[in-house]
Amino acid sequence: MVGAALLRYVDSEDDCREDYKDTGGKICYVDATVATKPGVLKDLYTQMWNRFGKDCNLIAWVRPKHNDKIICVPMDKARRRLIKE
C-alpha cells in the first residue's frame, strides 16, 4: 500500500467533530490521508472526486497546527488546489 484516505459524508461542520458520524450529507470530511511516495495524494484526491466526491458541495478537514480549526471549502476550489490539473 502506498497511500490511504479516510472520508465520511456529513451534513454540517459540527458533524465533523463527532467521531464515526457519517450522515451521507453533502460535505466530504477528510478524516486522514497518508502517502509513502510523491504524487500518491494527488491520485487519492483524484479518485475521491471521480468516485465519491462528485455529489458533494464542500470538502472539509481539520488543521491541527491551527488549533484544530475546521477548514471547509467548495469542492471546485479544493479540486484546483489539491489536484492542480
TAJO-V44468 format. One record per backbone hydrogen bond with DSSP energy under -1.0 kcal/mol. CO is the residue of the C=O (numbers start at 1). NH is the residue of the N-H. E is the energy in kcal/mol with one decimal. If there is no record, write none. Layout:
co=CO nh=NH e=E
co=CO nh=NH e=E
This chain:
co=2 nh=36 e=-2.8
co=4 nh=34 e=-2.1
co=6 nh=31 e=-2.3
co=6 nh=32 e=-1.2
co=8 nh=29 e=-3.3
co=9 nh=23 e=-1.6
co=9 nh=24 e=-2.1
co=10 nh=27 e=-2.1
co=14 nh=17 e=-1.1
co=15 nh=18 e=-1.1
co=18 nh=21 e=-1.6
co=26 nh=57 e=-2.3
co=26 nh=58 e=-1.8
co=27 nh=10 e=-2.4
co=28 nh=60 e=-2.6
co=29 nh=8 e=-2.0
co=32 nh=6 e=-2.8
co=34 nh=4 e=-2.2
co=37 nh=40 e=-1.4
co=39 nh=43 e=-1.8
co=40 nh=44 e=-2.7
co=41 nh=45 e=-2.8
co=42 nh=46 e=-2.3
co=43 nh=47 e=-2.4
co=44 nh=48 e=-2.3
co=45 nh=49 e=-2.4
co=46 nh=50 e=-2.4
co=47 nh=51 e=-2.5
co=48 nh=52 e=-2.1
co=48 nh=53 e=-3.8
co=53 nh=56 e=-2.0
co=57 nh=75 e=-2.1
co=58 nh=28 e=-2.9
co=59 nh=73 e=-2.4
co=60 nh=30 e=-3.0
co=61 nh=71 e=-3.3
co=63 nh=66 e=-1.8
co=63 nh=69 e=-1.0
co=69 nh=63 e=-2.7
co=71 nh=61 e=-1.9
co=73 nh=59 e=-2.6
co=74 nh=78 e=-2.2
co=75 nh=79 e=-2.7
co=76 nh=80 e=-1.8
co=77 nh=81 e=-1.6
co=78 nh=82 e=-3.3
co=79 nh=83 e=-2.2
co=79 nh=84 e=-1.1
